[in-house]
């Protein structure tokens, strides 16, 4: 029915970067699809479930941690519990680099 207002507290930014998922002592590659100061959407082959605590690293740039809140066909939505200020700073820096490239 009509356009629904996005109820997220923080705007999302498409940031297609390679990352590393840390989960239960294992590490595996993932792709960060989008990110906000409150969470991220990653694509991963891991067998994770909603409620699991994970951390995601964008090598040499950012590390964030939180809980998986949704899982839809190899895409996990993560609600951040650690690193919100670092994520905000990363987004500002990343967007600044993108505007210089265009």
Buried (B, 14 or more C-beta within 10 A) or exposed (E): EEEEEEEEEBEBBEBEBEBBBBBEEEEEEBBBBBBBBBBBBBBBEBEBEEEBBBBBBBEEEBBBBBBBEEBEEEBBBBEBEEBBEBBBEBBEEBEEEEEEEE
